[in-house]
């Protein structure tokens, strides 16, 4: 009914293009307008002012001869003050935008190795946006944002990159493990050295205590039993220790076969060897 009377409605975020006998007349803003068709006026069409998004998939090659698919997302919109240019100058806006995106990506990506393509994707997106802004502003469009949303190398390349990354991490793990084992061995060696040092101190103190005990025993026995010499006391002490040693060897269940000379004569020989040892050492030191 409204169109038959020459009245049309333009929705919000939309403009309409009015013509007079096929010639551009003016741009109609949102609202109700009178277009008397009987006087040669007509509506050429409507143009949306909302932001449109176009995803462009571009296959190209990097500097190191790796084929990748770069996905660029372009957000653009028509300008209300240039609605006539946006409506009349371009027959297919999406194809025009896609052509410029292809041109910029295929001009920049072949200059970069694959790793740099991932690192410099923001620079690539900025280059695409600047080129589109210069080209599309003359057609009445504004480039709102350009994003590189995905970079897809060939499947074989992705598998190789994952294997290289895994090998590097395994090498790092092996290095850390070897370093940890080195530290454990050093600490273990330090512990053994400290243990041996303390064991040596214990043995030295034990022997010192034995010597002090023997000396006190000899002196006490010589004083309490008249007529005995230090030699007699030492023979008795050695005999006692000899039988104690035999007792310990026989009581141990884990001892191997041990052959020792036994008898009073053997004890006397052992005692003489013990006494003559320090004397021979003194003679050697004096000579």
Backbone bond lengths (Angstrom), bond angles and torsions (degrees), N, CA, C in turn:
res aa  C-N    CA-C-N  psi(-1)  N-CA   C-N-CA  omega(-1)  CA-C   N-CA-C  phi
1 X - - - 1.468 - - 1.516 110.48 -
2 X 1.378 114.86 -44.21 1.465 118.29 -179.37 1.512 111.29 -66.39
3 X 1.362 116.34 -40.39 1.461 118.68 -179.50 1.533 111.28 -66.64
4 X 1.318 115.83 -35.54 1.468 118.35 178.77 1.515 111.55 -65.60
5 X 1.333 117.78 -27.35 1.458 122.24 177.96 1.515 111.98 -92.33
6 X 1.348 116.77 -0.84 1.466 120.42 179.06 1.510 113.76 88.12
7 X 1.331 119.87 18.06 1.471 123.38 179.80 1.525 109.03 -109.06
8 X 1.329 116.52 132.99 1.471 121.60 177.84 1.522 109.43 -130.03
9 X 1.329 114.21 158.57 1.467 120.95 179.11 1.532 109.05 -116.92
10 X 1.325 115.29 130.79 1.467 121.91 177.27 1.533 107.74 -109.17
11 X 1.314 117.43 123.40 1.467 121.53 -176.57 1.529 111.74 -76.36
12 X 1.343 113.34 166.28 1.462 119.58 178.78 1.537 110.59 -64.47
13 X 1.357 117.45 148.52 1.464 125.22 -177.43 1.521 111.81 60.25
14 X 1.321 116.10 26.43 1.460 122.16 178.76 1.519 108.54 -140.70
15 X 1.325 116.15 145.26 1.465 121.43 173.44 1.527 107.66 -124.70
16 X 1.325 115.15 155.36 1.466 121.03 178.67 1.529 108.96 -118.84
17 X 1.321 115.30 147.49 1.472 121.28 -179.24 1.539 108.10 -103.95
18 X 1.322 115.45 120.92 1.474 121.79 -178.06 1.523 109.42 -101.89
19 X 1.326 116.33 134.31 1.449 122.04 179.37 1.541 110.49 -122.10
20 X 1.356 113.84 155.84 1.462 120.06 176.22 1.527 108.42 -125.79
21 X 1.325 114.51 107.55 1.459 121.98 -174.43 1.526 111.53 54.66
22 X 1.355 115.65 44.26 1.461 122.44 176.99 1.515 114.80 83.39
23 X 1.308 118.52 -2.88 1.457 121.71 179.33 1.518 109.66 -103.35
24 X 1.344 115.38 142.08 1.461 119.39 -179.42 1.524 110.04 -60.26
25 X 1.335 115.19 132.86 1.462 120.29 -179.87 1.524 110.82 -110.22
26 X 1.356 116.74 -59.86 1.463 119.99 178.10 1.525 109.27 -167.57
27 X 1.348 113.76 173.01 1.456 121.78 178.71 1.514 108.45 -101.66
28 X 1.313 116.29 129.11 1.461 121.73 -178.83 1.528 109.85 -95.24
29 X 1.342 116.02 126.17 1.458 121.92 179.16 1.536 109.49 -78.30
30 X 1.331 118.44 170.30 1.473 120.83 178.47 1.533 111.30 -58.57
31 X 1.320 115.79 137.78 1.455 122.04 -179.72 1.514 110.87 137.86
32 X 1.333 116.02 -162.49 1.464 122.01 -179.27 1.538 109.26 -103.43
33 X 1.316 115.35 132.86 1.467 120.24 -177.04 1.528 108.87 -134.65
34 X 1.338 113.38 154.99 1.467 120.64 178.48 1.525 109.04 -103.32
35 X 1.294 115.24 121.75 1.470 121.23 178.56 1.540 107.14 -125.09
36 X 1.328 117.13 89.28 1.488 119.32 -176.96 1.529 110.88 -72.25
37 X 1.290 115.68 102.96 1.457 120.49 -176.11 1.532 111.30 -67.80
38 X 1.350 115.24 -24.10 1.453 117.98 -178.73 1.521 112.83 -68.94
39 X 1.339 117.52 -18.82 1.461 121.86 178.04 1.535 111.99 -100.52
40 X 1.296 116.65 15.50 1.462 121.04 176.15 1.523 115.00 90.61
41 X 1.306 117.69 6.49 1.464 120.31 177.73 1.536 110.07 -87.93
42 X 1.300 113.93 147.90 1.464 118.93 179.15 1.522 111.18 -155.84
43 X 1.308 114.75 169.31 1.476 121.87 -179.70 1.528 108.67 -104.49
44 X 1.337 116.22 114.38 1.471 119.95 -178.63 1.520 111.77 -74.62
45 X 1.297 117.89 -30.57 1.466 121.70 -179.47 1.507 111.21 160.86
46 X 1.338 114.81 179.80 1.460 121.10 179.82 1.535 109.23 -120.85
47 X 1.321 114.41 153.23 1.471 121.07 -178.31 1.526 108.76 -131.39
48 X 1.329 116.36 126.37 1.465 121.16 179.88 1.528 110.03 -80.78
49 X 1.335 115.55 138.39 1.466 122.10 177.07 1.526 111.89 -99.85
50 X 1.308 117.79 6.54 1.463 120.83 179.08 1.526 110.90 -75.93
51 X 1.314 113.94 161.08 1.462 120.09 179.65 1.526 108.83 -76.41
52 X 1.308 116.36 125.91 1.462 122.95 176.88 1.530 109.60 -104.39
53 X 1.306 115.95 151.15 1.463 121.01 179.08 1.517 109.33 -123.57
54 X 1.328 113.69 134.63 1.461 120.54 179.67 1.522 107.97 -128.08
55 X 1.331 116.77 121.82 1.465 122.57 176.81 1.527 108.76 -96.58
56 X 1.313 115.49 123.05 1.466 121.48 -176.15 1.528 108.38 -116.10
57 X 1.317 116.94 125.80 1.461 123.15 176.28 1.521 107.94 -103.51
58 X 1.327 115.04 119.40 1.462 120.57 -176.26 1.521 108.97 -124.45
59 X 1.325 117.02 123.19 1.465 122.13 176.86 1.520 108.96 -95.26
60 X 1.320 115.51 128.76 1.455 120.49 -179.48 1.517 109.79 -147.70
61 X 1.334 117.17 -178.15 1.456 122.69 -177.03 1.520 109.40 -122.18
62 X 1.332 116.41 141.41 1.457 121.51 178.93 1.531 110.16 -86.58
63 X 1.324 114.58 178.46 1.466 120.13 -178.66 1.523 112.27 -65.64
64 X 1.352 116.53 -31.94 1.463 120.55 178.79 1.519 112.21 -93.61
65 X 1.348 116.53 27.12 1.476 123.63 171.32 1.522 112.66 61.58
66 X 1.319 116.93 43.18 1.460 122.79 174.67 1.520 108.06 -113.61
67 X 1.320 117.10 124.33 1.453 120.95 179.09 1.526 109.98 -80.94
68 X 1.322 115.41 129.45 1.458 121.29 -179.46 1.525 108.48 -132.20
69 X 1.326 114.46 154.84 1.465 121.71 174.17 1.517 107.90 -110.41
70 X 1.327 116.05 115.22 1.469 122.01 -178.90 1.524 108.10 -99.74
71 X 1.330 115.54 126.07 1.467 121.34 179.44 1.524 107.78 -105.42
72 X 1.344 116.22 116.04 1.468 122.43 179.44 1.526 109.35 -110.50
73 X 1.317 114.78 136.25 1.470 120.77 178.36 1.530 107.92 -111.39
74 X 1.351 116.12 116.74 1.469 121.92 -176.97 1.529 108.49 -110.31
75 X 1.318 115.31 125.61 1.468 121.51 176.91 1.534 108.07 -109.77
76 X 1.314 116.23 123.79 1.463 120.80 -175.52 1.528 109.19 -143.79
77 X 1.350 114.97 164.46 1.464 120.83 177.42 1.518 109.51 -154.24
78 X 1.318 115.13 158.04 1.465 120.95 177.46 1.524 109.63 -83.22
79 X 1.337 115.83 144.73 1.464 121.61 178.81 1.535 109.08 -90.45
80 X 1.338 114.55 134.39 1.469 118.61 -176.42 1.521 112.21 -65.17
81 X 1.364 117.19 -34.06 1.458 119.11 -179.19 1.526 112.30 -78.47
82 X 1.327 116.99 -10.91 1.468 121.40 176.27 1.528 110.26 -122.20
83 X 1.324 115.50 33.45 1.461 119.75 -176.84 1.525 111.56 -63.95
84 X 1.332 117.89 -33.81 1.467 120.60 -179.65 1.526 110.27 -64.97
85 X 1.354 117.17 -42.82 1.467 119.40 178.33 1.525 110.86 -64.71
86 X 1.344 116.65 -42.34 1.464 120.20 -179.41 1.523 111.26 -64.85
87 X 1.332 117.20 -30.65 1.459 120.49 -177.05 1.522 112.30 -82.75
88 X 1.351 117.41 -37.67 1.452 120.05 -171.48 1.534 113.96 -99.16
89 X 1.325 118.61 -31.46 1.464 119.72 -169.11 1.526 113.67 -78.85
90 X 1.315 118.04 -29.52 1.458 120.56 -177.74 1.522 109.82 -114.44
91 X 1.325 114.20 132.99 1.466 118.27 176.53 1.530 111.84 -89.20
92 X 1.359 116.61 -29.94 1.466 120.90 179.30 1.533 108.05 -142.38
93 X 1.304 115.43 97.46 1.468 120.57 -174.60 1.526 111.76 -65.19
94 X 1.316 117.45 -41.35 1.466 120.65 -176.48 1.518 112.02 -63.64
95 X 1.333 116.77 -42.16 1.463 119.05 178.48 1.520 111.82 -65.30
96 X 1.342 116.16 -35.33 1.456 119.87 178.71 1.536 110.54 -65.28
97 X 1.328 116.38 -45.80 1.468 120.62 179.23 1.521 109.95 -63.66
98 X 1.320 117.44 -42.76 1.463 121.70 -179.50 1.525 111.37 -61.22
99 X 1.319 116.83 -39.23 1.465 120.18 -179.87 1.526 111.10 -64.11
100 X 1.323 118.16 -41.72 1.462 120.72 178.84 1.527 111.39 -67.92
101 X 1.323 116.91 -37.38 1.470 119.75 178.46 1.530 109.66 -64.45
102 X 1.316 117.84 -44.96 1.464 121.04 176.96 1.529 111.11 -57.15
103 X 1.320 115.38 -44.25 1.462 119.57 -175.86 1.528 111.34 -63.72
104 X 1.325 118.00 -44.38 1.464 121.06 -177.07 1.524 110.80 -70.81
105 X 1.330 117.63 -44.64 1.470 120.49 -177.76 1.520 110.59 -64.82
106 X 1.324 117.52 -44.24 1.461 120.31 -178.05 1.527 112.31 -74.74
107 X 1.328 117.07 -9.61 1.461 120.20 174.52 1.526 112.06 -92.07
108 X 1.346 118.09 -26.19 1.465 121.48 -174.74 1.522 113.34 -101.45
109 X 1.326 117.80 -41.86 1.465 120.34 -174.97 1.533 112.41 -63.56
110 X 1.339 121.40 -40.27 1.472 119.28 179.06 1.521 114.43 -62.75
111 X 1.321 118.47 -11.20 1.463 121.29 177.73 1.527 112.47 -85.66
112 X 1.332 117.96 -8.88 1.471 121.87 -172.27 1.518 110.42 -118.66
113 X 1.347 117.69 143.41 1.476 119.87 168.65 1.527 110.45 -67.18
114 X 1.316 115.09 167.46 1.463 119.50 -175.19 1.527 111.87 -60.58
115 X 1.327 117.47 -43.32 1.465 120.00 -179.07 1.529 110.99 -62.91
116 X 1.330 117.12 -38.55 1.464 119.72 -179.90 1.527 111.72 -71.26
117 X 1.319 117.74 -26.25 1.465 119.92 176.86 1.532 109.87 -61.99
118 X 1.338 116.34 -41.72 1.469 119.32 177.65 1.525 111.25 -68.14
119 X 1.342 115.95 -37.84 1.460 119.20 -176.19 1.529 111.75 -74.72
120 X 1.323 117.98 -31.98 1.457 121.79 -173.46 1.525 112.45 -108.96
121 X 1.320 116.69 28.40 1.471 118.40 -179.04 1.527 111.78 -65.13
122 X 1.355 117.16 -30.05 1.466 118.95 177.32 1.524 111.07 -67.04
123 X 1.348 117.01 -37.33 1.461 119.63 177.02 1.523 110.97 -66.00
124 X 1.333 116.15 -37.88 1.470 119.15 177.31 1.524 110.54 -64.43
125 X 1.327 116.65 -43.41 1.467 120.26 178.95 1.528 111.01 -63.14
126 X 1.342 115.81 -38.70 1.465 118.82 178.82 1.524 111.08 -65.68
127 X 1.328 116.73 -38.79 1.458 119.24 177.76 1.522 112.15 -64.81
128 X 1.333 116.90 -40.47 1.467 120.59 177.45 1.527 110.52 -63.64
129 X 1.323 116.55 -41.87 1.463 120.09 -178.55 1.529 111.49 -65.64
130 X 1.341 116.73 -42.78 1.462 119.19 179.90 1.521 111.39 -64.06
131 X 1.320 116.83 -41.34 1.463 119.87 -179.83 1.531 111.14 -66.96
132 X 1.326 116.59 -41.75 1.463 119.46 178.41 1.521 111.83 -66.51
133 X 1.337 115.89 -37.44 1.466 119.48 -179.79 1.529 110.77 -62.53
134 X 1.334 116.05 -42.95 1.466 118.52 179.17 1.533 111.57 -66.72
135 X 1.320 116.32 -38.44 1.468 119.21 -175.70 1.528 112.09 -78.41
136 X 1.318 118.29 -43.64 1.464 121.23 -171.42 1.522 113.28 -84.69
137 X 1.320 117.84 -17.14 1.470 118.43 179.05 1.529 110.75 -64.74
138 X 1.318 116.98 -30.56 1.467 119.05 177.69 1.509 113.48 -73.01
139 X 1.320 117.15 -13.29 1.465 121.20 178.10 1.529 112.45 -103.88
140 X 1.318 117.11 8.49 1.458 120.29 175.82 1.520 113.99 85.96
141 X 1.324 117.87 21.13 1.472 120.45 179.07 1.533 110.25 -118.67
142 X 1.313 114.27 148.33 1.469 122.17 176.97 1.523 109.01 -113.42
143 X 1.333 116.63 132.73 1.462 121.98 176.32 1.525 107.55 -89.55
144 X 1.305 116.51 111.87 1.471 121.22 -176.98 1.517 110.85 -78.54
145 X 1.326 117.41 -48.96 1.462 121.30 -177.35 1.517 109.55 -158.92
146 X 1.330 115.13 145.35 1.464 121.14 174.97 1.518 108.31 -129.07
147 X 1.323 116.77 127.11 1.458 121.97 -176.60 1.526 110.12 -128.30
148 X 1.321 115.48 141.23 1.471 121.17 169.09 1.526 106.10 -94.68
149 X 1.321 117.09 101.10 1.460 121.14 -170.83 1.521 112.99 -89.79
150 X 1.335 117.90 -16.29 1.463 118.35 -178.38 1.523 109.69 -161.17
151 X 1.343 114.74 144.78 1.457 122.80 173.88 1.520 106.56 -130.86
152 X 1.312 116.87 113.57 1.457 121.76 -172.70 1.528 110.38 -115.91
153 X 1.344 117.77 102.20 1.474 118.87 173.35 1.528 110.25 -73.45
154 X 1.314 115.13 173.41 1.461 120.75 175.76 1.530 110.03 -62.21
155 X 1.326 116.32 150.70 1.466 120.53 -176.63 1.524 112.11 -59.86
156 X 1.325 117.44 -38.99 1.462 120.42 178.48 1.522 111.08 -64.57
157 X 1.333 116.52 -37.38 1.465 120.41 178.60 1.526 110.11 -67.95
158 X 1.311 116.68 -41.95 1.471 119.77 178.74 1.516 110.93 -62.49
159 X 1.341 116.46 -41.15 1.466 119.57 178.44 1.528 110.47 -63.90
160 X 1.333 116.75 -41.53 1.466 120.03 179.10 1.522 111.26 -65.00
161 X 1.327 117.37 -40.17 1.465 120.84 178.62 1.524 110.63 -63.68
162 X 1.326 116.58 -40.28 1.464 119.49 178.00 1.529 111.19 -65.69
163 X 1.339 116.57 -38.78 1.466 119.43 178.41 1.525 111.52 -66.28
164 X 1.336 116.90 -39.51 1.462 120.17 177.71 1.526 110.44 -63.79
165 X 1.313 115.81 -42.52 1.461 119.74 178.88 1.517 111.10 -64.51
166 X 1.341 116.25 -42.06 1.464 119.50 179.03 1.525 111.41 -64.76
167 X 1.352 116.51 -40.59 1.467 119.63 178.85 1.528 111.25 -64.03
168 X 1.340 116.19 -40.24 1.467 119.23 178.86 1.524 111.08 -64.07
169 X 1.316 116.67 -40.45 1.466 119.64 179.45 1.525 111.17 -68.86
170 X 1.344 117.37 -36.58 1.459 120.09 177.07 1.526 110.83 -66.12
171 X 1.347 115.90 -39.43 1.465 119.17 177.55 1.529 110.70 -64.00
172 X 1.323 117.23 -41.28 1.463 120.38 177.72 1.524 111.29 -64.58
173 X 1.350 115.77 -40.32 1.461 119.34 178.65 1.527 111.14 -65.08
174 X 1.347 116.51 -39.53 1.466 119.59 178.70 1.527 110.79 -65.19
175 X 1.342 116.39 -39.31 1.470 119.81 178.14 1.516 111.09 -63.78
176 X 1.332 116.07 -43.80 1.465 119.39 179.04 1.523 111.24 -65.15
177 X 1.337 116.52 -38.56 1.458 119.91 179.15 1.524 110.95 -65.29
178 X 1.350 116.40 -43.14 1.462 119.69 178.28 1.525 111.35 -63.59
179 X 1.327 116.14 -38.94 1.465 119.34 178.32 1.521 111.15 -64.81
180 X 1.342 115.55 -39.15 1.468 119.11 177.76 1.530 111.11 -65.31
181 X 1.346 117.04 -42.00 1.470 119.83 177.98 1.528 110.78 -64.46
182 X 1.333 116.69 -36.86 1.465 119.87 177.11 1.521 110.85 -61.90
183 X 1.311 116.01 -44.53 1.472 119.70 179.46 1.526 110.34 -63.64
184 X 1.358 116.65 -40.33 1.467 119.57 178.99 1.530 110.98 -63.27
185 X 1.343 116.64 -42.84 1.462 119.34 179.68 1.525 111.33 -64.72
186 X 1.340 116.57 -40.09 1.467 119.59 178.76 1.519 110.49 -63.87
187 X 1.334 115.98 -45.31 1.457 119.23 179.89 1.522 110.98 -65.88
188 X 1.353 116.10 -36.76 1.458 119.00 178.37 1.529 110.53 -65.53
189 X 1.353 116.27 -41.60 1.461 119.56 178.47 1.527 111.26 -65.82
190 X 1.327 116.13 -40.12 1.460 118.72 177.23 1.522 111.16 -63.55
191 X 1.349 115.77 -39.31 1.464 118.86 177.32 1.522 112.45 -64.25
192 X 1.359 116.08 -41.94 1.462 118.92 178.70 1.527 111.38 -65.42
193 X 1.351 115.91 -39.92 1.461 118.47 178.35 1.526 111.00 -63.33
194 X 1.335 115.74 -43.11 1.461 118.93 178.43 1.514 111.25 -64.88
195 X 1.341 115.91 -37.71 1.463 119.68 179.22 1.523 111.15 -65.49
196 X 1.341 116.46 -43.79 1.465 119.70 178.97 1.526 111.17 -65.32
197 X 1.331 115.19 -37.48 1.468 118.29 178.54 1.531 111.13 -63.35
198 X 1.330 114.82 -45.64 1.457 118.47 179.31 1.524 111.04 -67.56
199 X 1.364 116.34 -35.73 1.463 119.05 176.97 1.523 110.87 -63.71
200 X 1.344 116.16 -40.90 1.462 119.51 177.31 1.511 112.12 -62.70
201 X 1.341 116.07 -40.56 1.464 119.01 176.41 1.521 110.94 -61.96
202 X 1.341 115.95 -40.40 1.467 119.29 179.27 1.518 112.20 -64.38
203 X 1.346 116.27 -43.16 1.468 119.55 179.43 1.532 110.72 -64.07
204 X 1.356 114.94 -42.67 1.469 118.09 179.11 1.527 111.53 -61.14
205 X 1.327 115.97 -43.00 1.466 118.94 178.78 1.528 111.30 -66.44
206 X 1.360 115.22 -36.79 1.462 118.52 178.42 1.528 110.64 -63.03
207 X 1.330 115.99 -45.36 1.453 119.03 -179.40 1.532 111.31 -66.47
208 X 1.344 114.74 -37.11 1.460 117.46 177.43 1.520 111.15 -63.96
209 X 1.352 115.00 -38.88 1.464 118.71 178.44 1.529 110.98 -66.45
210 X 1.355 116.25 -38.55 1.473 119.34 178.40 1.528 110.84 -63.37
211 X 1.344 115.14 -44.12 1.468 119.02 179.81 1.519 111.08 -62.77
212 X 1.336 115.72 -43.67 1.472 118.82 179.13 1.518 110.91 -63.64
213 X 1.358 116.51 -39.82 1.464 119.48 179.35 1.510 112.12 -66.46
214 X 1.341 116.18 -42.45 1.461 119.02 178.22 1.536 111.44 -62.77
215 X 1.335 115.27 -41.74 1.464 117.99 -179.81 1.529 111.31 -62.18
216 X 1.316 115.19 -44.79 1.469 118.47 179.96 1.527 110.69 -65.25
217 X 1.368 115.80 -38.12 1.472 118.38 -179.75 1.526 111.35 -66.06
218 X 1.316 116.47 -41.41 1.477 120.11 179.47 1.526 110.73 -63.71
219 X 1.297 116.96 -45.80 1.462 120.47 -179.64 1.520 111.41 -63.34
220 X 1.354 116.01 -43.23 1.465 119.28 -178.57 1.528 111.11 -67.32
221 X 1.360 116.96 -42.27 1.463 120.13 -179.59 1.533 110.93 -65.60
222 X 1.345 117.37 -40.05 1.463 120.36 -179.87 1.520 111.67 -64.88
223 X 1.330 116.81 -34.87 1.460 120.56 -179.79 1.532 111.60 -75.06
224 X 1.324 117.55 -36.32 1.468 120.81 -175.07 1.522 112.40 -84.80
225 X 1.336 117.90 -27.73 1.473 120.73 -179.21 1.535 107.32 -112.83
226 X 1.328 119.40 102.89 1.462 120.99 -178.52 1.528 110.26 -68.11
227 X 1.290 115.96 147.42 1.457 122.02 176.24 1.501 114.57 89.34
228 X 1.313 119.06 -2.37 1.463 121.84 179.42 1.520 109.47 -99.29
229 X 1.319 114.53 145.96 1.472 119.82 178.43 1.534 109.82 -104.95
230 X 1.303 113.27 171.64 1.479 118.43 177.94 1.515 110.98 -63.74
231 X 1.327 117.41 -31.93 1.467 120.57 179.01 1.509 110.80 -64.16
232 X 1.329 117.15 -42.58 1.465 119.45 179.67 1.521 111.08 -63.27
233 X 1.299 115.90 -41.44 1.474 119.15 -179.60 1.521 110.34 -64.62
234 X 1.337 118.80 -42.93 1.462 121.95 179.93 1.518 111.42 -64.13
235 X 1.348 116.86 -37.49 1.465 119.21 177.01 1.518 110.64 -62.65
236 X 1.308 116.05 -41.32 1.466 119.25 -179.39 1.540 110.65 -67.22
237 X 1.324 116.07 -40.74 1.473 119.51 179.85 1.518 110.20 -65.21
238 X 1.334 117.62 -43.35 1.461 120.47 178.82 1.513 111.21 -63.45
239 X 1.334 117.36 -38.38 1.456 120.41 177.99 1.517 111.04 -63.90
240 X 1.336 115.46 -41.84 1.476 119.11 178.27 1.525 111.04 -63.07
241 X 1.319 117.36 -45.01 1.465 120.06 179.11 1.527 111.41 -65.66
242 X 1.331 117.06 -33.02 1.462 120.64 178.63 1.519 110.51 -62.70
243 X 1.345 116.25 -47.33 1.466 118.84 178.80 1.528 112.37 -68.10
244 X 1.322 117.66 -33.18 1.477 119.65 175.47 1.526 111.09 -63.78
245 X 1.334 115.92 -39.50 1.475 119.47 178.36 1.520 110.86 -64.99
246 X 1.327 117.46 -43.56 1.461 121.00 177.64 1.520 111.38 -61.00
247 X 1.311 115.76 -38.70 1.464 120.04 179.69 1.527 110.99 -64.78
248 X 1.344 117.56 -43.45 1.468 120.86 -179.31 1.530 111.16 -66.43
249 X 1.327 117.50 -39.50 1.463 119.98 178.24 1.523 111.16 -64.22
250 X 1.313 116.70 -41.73 1.460 119.25 -179.97 1.509 113.15 -70.88
251 X 1.338 118.14 -28.67 1.475 120.80 -178.36 1.519 112.65 -81.42
252 X 1.331 118.41 -18.80 1.469 120.49 -177.68 1.523 109.88 -81.62
253 X 1.361 115.87 131.26 1.470 120.94 -179.58 1.526 112.51 -84.72
254 X 1.342 118.04 -12.36 1.455 121.82 -176.59 1.525 112.20 -105.92
255 X 1.287 118.13 7.58 1.460 120.57 -177.89 1.519 110.42 -77.65
256 X 1.330 116.24 144.23 1.456 121.82 173.32 1.533 109.36 -82.81
257 X 1.312 115.57 174.59 1.466 119.59 179.63 1.523 109.48 -68.31
258 X 1.306 116.04 126.42 1.466 122.68 -179.50 1.521 107.71 -124.48
259 X 1.335 118.71 127.09 1.461 123.88 179.39 1.521 108.85 -106.21
260 X 1.310 115.31 118.92 1.460 121.27 179.44 1.532 108.75 -126.81
261 X 1.313 116.94 142.23 1.474 118.16 173.81 1.523 109.83 -67.61
262 X 1.339 115.77 137.33 1.463 119.66 -175.23 1.529 109.41 -128.70
263 X 1.269 114.88 145.11 1.465 121.17 -179.44 1.512 110.36 130.33
264 X 1.312 118.17 162.62 1.473 121.21 -179.60 1.517 112.19 -59.90
265 X 1.338 115.78 -37.76 1.465 118.07 179.50 1.509 112.14 -65.17
266 X 1.335 115.84 -38.29 1.467 119.50 178.70 1.507 111.37 -65.88
267 X 1.342 115.64 -38.50 1.462 119.29 177.66 1.518 110.38 -63.51
268 X 1.352 115.78 -40.76 1.466 118.86 178.95 1.520 111.02 -64.13
269 X 1.344 116.86 -40.19 1.465 119.66 177.99 1.524 111.85 -62.62
270 X 1.351 115.50 -41.07 1.476 119.40 179.51 1.517 110.21 -64.15
271 X 1.338 116.12 -42.45 1.464 119.89 -179.85 1.518 111.28 -63.93
272 X 1.320 116.51 -40.74 1.463 119.45 179.71 1.530 111.19 -66.78
273 X 1.337 116.11 -37.13 1.463 119.02 178.46 1.532 111.06 -65.70
274 X 1.338 116.39 -39.90 1.459 119.63 179.44 1.519 110.89 -65.60
275 X 1.352 116.20 -40.24 1.469 119.29 -179.44 1.525 111.73 -70.77
276 X 1.348 116.34 -38.30 1.460 119.07 -176.64 1.525 112.70 -75.44
277 X 1.352 116.63 -20.63 1.464 118.87 -179.76 1.509 113.22 -59.94
278 X 1.346 119.50 -55.88 1.473 119.52 178.70 1.507 113.16 -61.07
279 X 1.387 117.76 -34.51 1.462 119.41 -179.39 1.522 110.84 -66.27
280 X 1.348 116.55 -42.31 1.470 118.67 178.92 1.540 110.71 -65.81
281 X 1.310 116.61 -36.28 1.468 118.58 177.39 1.506 111.86 -64.63
282 X 1.346 116.97 -39.56 1.450 119.73 177.83 1.521 111.22 -63.61
283 X 1.359 117.16 -41.43 1.455 120.39 179.50 1.532 112.09 -62.57
284 X 1.353 114.30 -39.65 1.463 118.33 178.43 1.521 111.05 -64.14
285 X 1.348 116.55 -42.89 1.467 120.69 -179.55 1.522 111.02 -65.00
286 X 1.363 116.75 -38.56 1.457 119.70 -178.51 1.522 111.35 -70.89
287 X 1.355 117.42 -37.14 1.464 120.18 179.67 1.516 110.96 -71.72
